[in-house]
Amino acid sequence: MKKMKRLGITAAILSLLSTTSMAADDLLQDTGSWLQIVGEGSLKVIDPKLEKGRIWLEGQSRFDDNWNHWYQGMVRMAVGYSLNDRATIWAGYTWLPTQNVGKSYVSQQDVWPGFRYVLPTSIGTFSFRTLFESNFIKGDDVRFRPRQMLRFMHPLVFEPRLSLITWDEFFIRANTTQFGGKSGFDQNRVFAGLGWSFNKSFRTEAGYLNQYLDDATHTNNTMHHSIMGSIFVNF
């Protein structure tokens, strides 16, 4: 009986390893890069009475297929209101043109409300950002996609201008649509890197971004390994 039990455990382990190997083989992987510039500031530059008003402007360019192919751009614009020093509410619009290899061009447009909360601590700053997107892809169907980001920035003791930065963002499809795919898990993004603050108005970041994507039918997955570079301008 002991021998049979050991054989059973061995078979189970081998089966698990085989399944894991098959999953890895089925996962499509490639490398690329994401470049972004983000500007954010108070509307007091327009009128001092609008001091609590915020504006957010962002642009991205994304490459895949081992840096041989531009596949996606992004333009994001939003206005917000600072509830206090830590919490801000947002209303925004995103344009996402996409040209994947071997697929037709897609021009997705999103509108969304958002909320961000910044929590300074003794070890660094945590930021929580929630967006609830309405994705207009094709046709009359609208895909609803909540997304949640948790970000952490830790200034280094020997050089406060240099920071360790990591964040994770999780996306869920709240409903099933013809062009937006079946409801459920959509994608996850994880970033780890370094940031350098030149002053209160200008900061850069660079590091590794892992993007794990589920397809429309939850049968095939893609993992992008990307170098991400960012410029942040505050005004």
ROGU-463749 format. One record per residue: residue number from 1; residue in three letters; z negated, y, x negated of N, C-alpha, C in turn. Coordinates in pm, whole numbers. Atoms other than C-alpha are relative to their C-alpha. Example, Ala and Ser with C-alpha at 12.3 -4.5 7.8 and 13.67 -1.06 7.14 Angstrom:
# ROGU-463749
REC  num  residuo     n_w     n_v     n_u    ca_w    ca_v    ca_u     c_w     c_v     c_u
REC    1      Ala       0    -119     -89    -780    -450   -1230       0     120     -90
REC    2      Ser       6    -119      82    -714    -106   -1367     -73     109      77
//
This chain:
# ROGU-463749
REC  num  residuo     n_w     n_v     n_u    ca_w    ca_v    ca_u     c_w     c_v     c_u
REC    1      Met       0    -120     -82       0       0       0       0     126     -86
REC    2      Lys       5    -116      89     -87     237    -285     136      24     -65
REC    3      Lys    -131     -11      63     247     156    -450     100      60      98
REC    4      Met     -92     -53    -101     435     224    -125     -28     148      26
REC    5      Lys      35    -140     -22     242     550     -78      55      88    -112
REC    6      Arg     -54     -76     113     338     663    -430     151      14      10
REC    7      Leu    -145      -4     -16     700     570    -363      40      99     108
REC    8      Gly     -29     -93    -109     689     766     -37     -13     145     -45
REC    9      Ile      21    -136      51     548    1075    -209     113      39     -95
REC   10      Thr    -110     -27      95     809    1045    -487     130      29      74
REC   11      Ala    -122     -21     -79    1089    1016    -230      -2     136      68
REC   12      Ala      11    -130     -68     959    1320     -43      25     114     -98
REC   13      Ile     -21    -103     102     947    1525    -364     146       9     -40
REC   14      Leu    -142       0      36    1298    1417    -461      86      58     111
REC   15      Ser     -75     -54    -114    1421    1500    -111     -12     151       5
REC   16      Leu      22    -144      -1    1263    1846    -131      79      67    -112
REC   17      Leu     -76     -56     111    1416    1908    -473     149      -1      28
REC   18      Ser    -141      10     -35    1755    1791    -347      39     107     100
REC   19      Thr     -28    -101    -102    1735    2021     -44       3     138     -61
REC   20      Thr       5    -129      67    1634    2315    -261     125      23     -84
REC   21      Ser    -120     -10      82    1923    2242    -498     122      29      84
REC   22      Met    -114     -23     -88    2170    2225    -211      -1     141      55
REC   23      Ala      10    -136     -51    2038    2554     -70      45     100    -104
REC   24      Ala     -39     -89     108    2082    2718    -410     150      -3     -19
REC   25      Asp    -144      12      17    2435    2579    -433      76      72     111
REC   26      Asp     -66     -63    -112    2520    2715     -87     -13     152      -1
REC   27      Leu      24    -143       4    2391    3064    -170     106      69     -84
REC   28      Leu    -100     -78      72    2670    3305    -265     -71     113     -75
REC   29      Gln      66    -102      80    2557    3531    -551     102      80     -80
REC   30      Asp     -84     -82      87    2713    3821    -737     -83     115     -57
REC   31      Thr      68    -112      64    2626    4127    -943      75     129      28
REC   32      Gly     -63    -129     -26    2693    4496    -898     -97     113     -28
REC   33      Ser      86    -116      21    2530    4836    -878      -3      88     125
REC   34      Trp      16    -100    -105    2401    5094    -633     -35     132     -68
REC   35      Leu      29    -134      50    2403    5465    -709     -34      89     119
REC   36      Gln      36     -84    -114    2226    5716    -488     -56     134     -46
REC   37      Ile      61    -130      19    2125    6080    -467     -64      40     133
REC   38      Val      76     -33    -119    1860    6198    -222     -56     140     -16
REC   39      Gly      59    -133      -4    1767    6553    -132     -89      14     121
REC   40      Glu      92     -20    -112    1466    6640      81     -81     126     -22
REC   41      Gly      78    -122      14    1286    6962     153     -41      59     132
REC   42      Ser      49     -70    -118    1126    7202     393     106      97      51
REC   43      Leu     -94     -94     -61    1329    7410     636     -47     145     -15
REC   44      Lys      45    -138      23    1125    7713     528      98      78     -87
REC   45      Val    -103     -69      79    1417    7788     296      94      77      93
REC   46      Ile     -82     -70    -100    1596    7893     617     -82     108      70
REC   47      Asp      89     -92     -71    1301    8055     794    -144     -42     -28
REC   48      Pro     139      36      29     931    8067     691     -72     -63     118
REC   49      Lys      63      57    -119     839    7978    1050      29    -150      14
REC   50      Leu     -38     141      -7    1007    7637     998     -61     -82    -113
REC   51      Glu      60      64     117     772    7536     717     -25    -149      22
REC   52      Lys      27     141     -27     680    7204     886     126     -80      31
REC   53      Gly    -127      68     -20    1043    7124     955      52     -58    -130
REC   54      Arg     -51      67     120    1211    6883     709     148     -32      17
REC   55      Ile    -139      46       0    1567    6795     614      15    -106    -108
REC   56      Trp     -20     115      90    1684    6473     446     150     -23      -9
REC   57      Leu    -142      22      27    2029    6435     287      12    -108    -107
REC   58      Glu     -11     112      93    2139    6116     109     142     -52      -6
REC   59      Gly    -130      63      19    2453    5962     -36     -11    -117     -95
REC   60      Gln       2     119      86    2514    5618    -188     141     -52     -21
REC   61      Ser    -124      71      30    2797    5427    -352     -38    -136     -57
REC   62      Arg      42     135      34    2778    5047    -388     118     -83     -49
REC   63      Phe    -104      82      61    2976    4805    -605     -48    -145      -6
REC   64      Asp      34     142      12    2988    4423    -604     110     -71     -78
REC   65      Asp    -101      80      68    3207    4138    -736      -1      26    -151
REC   66      Asn      18     -24     143    3067    4182   -1089      54     137     -43
REC   67      Trp     -38    -140      23    3128    4558   -1075     150      27      13
REC   68      Asn    -145     -17     -10    3498    4507    -999      46      59     133
REC   69      His     -43     -36    -135    3494    4620    -637     -99      95      66
REC   70      Trp      82     -88     -82    3363    4918    -444       2     -57     141
REC   71      Tyr       0      63    -132    3247    4772    -115     -70      82     108
REC   72      Gln      73     -71    -104    3025    5025      58     -46     137     -47
REC   73      Gly      56    -132      23    2927    5388      82    -101      29     110
REC   74      Met      95     -38    -103    2655    5560     278     -26     149      -5
REC   75      Val      41    -139     -15    2591    5911     405    -108       4     107
REC   76      Arg     112      -6     -93    2256    5976     571     -49     144      11
REC   77      Met      51    -135     -26    2133    6298     733    -109     -10     105
REC   78      Ala     108       4     -98    1808    6360     918     -77     132      -3
REC   79      Val      94    -112      -9    1576    6633    1038    -136     -60      37
REC   80      Gly     132      54     -25    1202    6582    1053    -103     108      26
REC   81      Tyr     111     -92     -24     867    6734    1131    -125     -60     -65
REC   82      Ser     121      46      68     554    6707     915    -119      14      93
REC   83      Leu     119      -2     -84     259    6609    1133    -121      47     -79
REC   84      Asn     103     -45      94      33    6662     832      54     -25    -141
REC   85      Asp     -45      18     138      44    6625     453      50    -141     -29
REC   86      Arg     -35     139      27      95    6248     482     106     -59      94
REC   87      Ala     -85      64    -102     290    6174     802     115      91      42
REC   88      Thr    -119     -74     -43     644    6279     896      79     -85      98
REC   89      Ile     -90      67     -94     860    6190    1196     142      51     -24
REC   90      Trp    -139     -31      32    1240    6184    1166      93     -37     115
REC   91      Ala    -111      40     -86    1559    6174    1372     126      13     -85
REC   92      Gly    -109      -4      97    1872    6081    1178     127     -69      43
REC   93      Tyr    -133      58     -19    2234    5970    1154      46     -58    -133
REC   94      Thr     -54      64     121    2398    5730     904     143     -43      24
REC   95      Trp    -138      50       0    2765    5662     831      12    -100    -113
REC   96      Leu      -3     108      97    2829    5331     651     139     -64      -3
REC   97      Pro    -132      64      14    3193    5258     555      -9    -121     -92
REC   98      Thr      12     125      75    3232    4899     430     136     -68     -12
REC   99      Gln    -123      75      25    3523    4710     271     -35    -122     -84
REC  100      Asn      32     123      71    3409    4359     182     127     -73     -43
REC  101      Val    -115      74      51    3641    4136     -22      48    -100     105
REC  102      Gly     -59      95     -95    3878    3946     209     -30      27     145
REC  103      Lys      32     -32    -139    3754    4119     524      55     137      37
REC  104      Ser     -54    -127     -46    3872    4409     736    -101     112     -19
REC  105      Tyr      82    -119      19    3739    4761     691     -86      24     124
REC  106      Val      92     -29    -109    3436    4850     903     -63     137     -25
REC  107      Ser      64    -130       9    3303    5198     974    -117       3      98
REC  108      Gln     119       8     -85    2949    5164    1107     -69     135       6
REC  109      Gln      76    -122     -18    2756    5457    1249    -135     -35      65
REC  110      Asp     135      28     -49    2381    5457    1314     -68     130      42
REC  111      Val      94    -107     -33    2139    5684    1493    -138     -64       6
REC  112      Trp     131      62      12    1769    5632    1449    -115     102       2
REC  113      Pro     125     -71      24    1416    5766    1485     -71     -66    -118
REC  114      Gly      70      55     116    1191    5720    1184    -138      59     -15
REC  115      Phe     136     -46      29     834    5754    1064     -33     -36    -144
REC  116      Arg      42      26     138     696    5785     711    -144      45     -19
REC  117      Tyr     139     -33      31     338    5777     592     -22     -21    -149
REC  118      Val      26       3     144     234    5852     233    -150     -10     -23
REC  119      Leu     143      24      22    -101    5718     109     -31       3    -150
REC  120      Pro      44      -5     141    -228    5838    -233    -127     -81     -18
REC  121      Thr     121      77      33    -483    5606    -395     -30      19    -148
REC  122      Ser      40     -11     140    -662    5577    -728      94     -75     -94
REC  123      Ile     -90      79      85    -403    5326    -854     146      42      13
REC  124      Gly    -137     -42     -21     -90    5499    -727      23      42     144
REC  125      Thr     -35     -48    -134      94    5612    -415      77    -105      76
REC  126      Phe     -69      90     -92     191    5385    -128      75      83     103
REC  127      Ser     -77     -65    -106     465    5490     114      46    -106      99
REC  128      Phe     -43      90    -106     541    5325     448     109      72      80
REC  129      Arg    -109     -62     -75     876    5398     615      55     -97     104
REC  130      Thr     -53      80    -110     989    5265     952     120      71      62
REC  131      Leu    -117     -52     -71    1339    5318    1097      35     -99     110
REC  132      Phe     -49      86    -108    1468    5184    1428     145      41      30
REC  133      Glu    -141     -37      -6    1848    5188    1401      67     -51     127
REC  134      Ser     -98      43     -99    2103    5175    1680     134      -3     -73
REC  135      Asn    -121      17      81    2409    5033    1497     123      -7      90
REC  136      Phe    -128       1     -70    2752    5120    1639     105     -53     -98
REC  137      Ile     -90      64      96    2988    4877    1463     143      -4      54
REC  138      Lys    -128       6     -68    3282    4788    1691     -27     -25     148
REC  139      Gly      15      28    -142    3335    4777    2065    -113      78      64
REC  140      Asp     102     -70     -77    3076    4876    2320    -141     -50     -29
REC  141      Asp     132      54      29    2791    4659    2192     -73      85    -103
REC  142      Val      85     -72      94    2506    4835    2016    -106     -96     -52
REC  143      Arg     102      85      61    2291    4640    1772    -123      84     -31
REC  144      Phe     126     -67      30    1926    4742    1752     -65     -71    -118
REC  145      Arg      46      62     124    1783    4687    1405    -118      78     -59
REC  146      Pro     113     -62      68    1429    4783    1304      -6     -40    -147
REC  147      Arg      12      27     142    1364    4806     931    -129      64     -51
REC  148      Gln     129     -45      50    1037    4843     744      -3      -3    -153
REC  149      Met      11      -9     146     987    4962     385    -144      27     -41
REC  150      Leu     127     -27      67     673    4947     172      31      29    -145
REC  151      Arg     -32     -47     135     693    5139    -156    -129      34     -75
REC  152      Phe     117     -31      83     446    5174    -444      46      63    -131
REC  153      Met     -31     -69     125     459    5417    -737    -129      19     -79
REC  154      His     119      -2      85     211    5389   -1026      30      76    -129
REC  155      Pro     -20     -74     125     211    5664   -1296     -72     -68    -115
REC  156      Leu      60      64     117     145    5526   -1643     -98      95     -68
REC  157      Val     108     -80      57    -171    5645   -1817      48      75    -125
REC  158      Phe     -40     -63     127      -9    5715   -2155     109     105      18
REC  159      Glu    -105     -99     -27     276    5917   -1995      13      14     152
REC  160      Pro       2     -16    -146     213    6043   -1637     137      29      62
REC  161      Arg    -134     -26     -55     576    6149   -1599      79    -129      22
REC  162      Leu     -65     130     -14     676    5782   -1627     -79     -87      97
REC  163      Ser      68      80    -103     599    5554   -1332      65    -136      17
REC  164      Leu     -49     130     -47     629    5190   -1238      23      10     149
REC  165      Ile     -36     -14    -141     803    5166    -901      46    -135      53
REC  166      Thr     -48     120     -68     848    4875    -663       1      25     150
REC  167      Trp      -2     -10    -146     946    4850    -299      70    -121      60
REC  168      Asp     -62     108     -77    1047    4598     -35      37      56     137
REC  169      Glu     -43     -42    -134    1247    4660     284      58    -119      74
REC  170      Phe     -32     117     -81    1288    4403     561      71      46     127
REC  171      Phe     -83     -38    -115    1555    4420     837       2    -115     102
REC  172      Ile      -6      99    -108    1555    4240    1175     104      44     104
REC  173      Arg     -89     -28    -113    1833    4218    1438     -76     -28     129
REC  174      Ala      81      17    -121    1653    4277    1765      78     -63     115
REC  175      Asn     -81      58    -108    1946    4163    1982     127     -61     -58
REC  176      Thr    -125      64      39    2265    3955    1964     118      82      50
REC  177      Thr    -121     -73     -38    2599    4139    1964     122     -69     -58
REC  178      Gln    -125      67      41    2962    4036    1918      31      23    -147
REC  179      Phe     -36     -32     137    3014    4214    1589    -121      15     -92
REC  180      Gly     120     -20      82    2654    4261    1472     -76    -126     -30
REC  181      Gly      63     127      30    2558    3894    1470    -112     -39      95
REC  182      Lys     108      52     -83    2287    3683    1625    -132      69     -34
REC  183      Ser     130     -62      21    1938    3821    1668     -81     -81    -101
REC  184      Gly      83      66     100    1677    3740    1405       6      72    -133
REC  185      Phe       1     -58     135    1651    3798    1031     138      53     -38
REC  186      Asp    -127     -60      44    1918    4029     887      10       4    -153
REC  187      Gln      -3      -9     146    1835    4106     524    -134      47     -54
REC  188      Asn     117     -50      70    1566    4185     268      44      60    -134
REC  189      Arg     -29     -67     127    1578    4424     -28    -129      17     -79
REC  190      Val     115     -16      89    1339    4422    -323      45      75    -125
REC  191      Phe     -34     -81     118    1340    4678    -605    -120       5     -94
REC  192      Ala     102     -21     102    1147    4701    -932      62      79    -115
REC  193      Gly     -58     -81     107    1200    4967   -1195     -95     107     -49
REC  194      Leu      75    -110      58    1088    5285   -1368      52     132      54
REC  195      Gly     -38    -134     -43    1087    5647   -1260     -49     104     -99
REC  196      Trp      37    -109      91    1076    5969   -1461       4     130      78
REC  197      Ser       9    -128     -70     958    6298   -1309      16     113    -100
REC  198      Phe     -22    -113      89    1107    6596   -1489     -91     116      40
REC  199      Asn      90    -100     -57     912    6832   -1261     -19     -35     147
REC  200      Lys      27      29    -141     804    6855    -896     127      -6      84
REC  201      Ser    -123      -8     -78    1163    6911    -788     107    -102     -38
REC  202      Phe    -108      86      48    1360    6654    -987     -57    -129     -60
REC  203      Arg      47     130      48    1304    6281   -1045     116     -99      -3
REC  204      Thr    -101     105       8    1518    5986   -1153     -70    -137       0
REC  205      Glu      51     136       0    1469    5612   -1105     113     -96     -36
REC  206      Ala     -98     104      34    1645    5302   -1240     -71    -134      -6
REC  207      Gly      61     131       4    1584    4932   -1207      87    -106      64
REC  208      Tyr     -69     116     -56    1677    4598   -1053     -20      -5     151
REC  209      Leu       5      15    -145    1761    4556    -684      52    -138      37
REC  210      Asn     -42     129     -53    1775    4215    -516      19      15     151
REC  211      Gln     -31      -9    -143    1945    4210    -175      39    -138      51
REC  212      Tyr     -25     132     -59    1931    3889      32      50      21     143
REC  213      Leu     -66     -25    -128    2169    3890     331      25    -129      76
REC  214      Asp     -36     109     -89    2204    3654     626     129      37      72
REC  215      Asp    -124     -33     -69    2546    3629     791     -23       5     151
REC  216      Ala      10     -23    -144    2622    3684    1159     -51    -121      77
REC  217      Thr      38     122     -71    2554    3320    1253    -120     -71     -61
REC  218      His     116      58      70    2256    3251    1021      34    -135     -66
REC  219      Thr     -40     126      64    2453    2978     841      31      18    -148
REC  220      Asn     -33     -26     141    2555    3140     511     -76     123     -47
REC  221      Asn      79    -109      56    2354    3364     283      63      53    -128
REC  222      Thr     -53     -65     120    2444    3609       8    -113      72     -71
REC  223      Met      98     -73      79    2232    3746    -275      72      88    -100
REC  224      His     -56     -97      94    2333    4060    -460    -105      33    -106
REC  225      His      84     -42     112    2182    4123    -805      59     131     -52
REC  226      Ser     -59    -131      31    2229    4495    -868     -90      85     -89
REC  227      Ile      68    -107      71    2135    4769   -1107       5     122      90
REC  228      Met       6    -115     -90    2019    5068    -904     -47     123     -74
REC  229      Gly      37    -128      58    2010    5427   -1023      -9     107     107
REC  230      Ser      23     -97    -105    1872    5713    -817     -39     135     -58
REC  231      Ile      40    -136      31    1833    6090    -835     -64      58     127
REC  232      Phe      72     -59    -112    1576    6264    -612     -21     149     -27
REC  233      Val      17    -146      10    1578    6640    -552     -87      47     115
REC  234      Asn      91     -55    -101    1291    6808    -366       7     153      -1
REC  235      Phe      -8    -146      -8    1309    7165    -241     -87      52     113
//
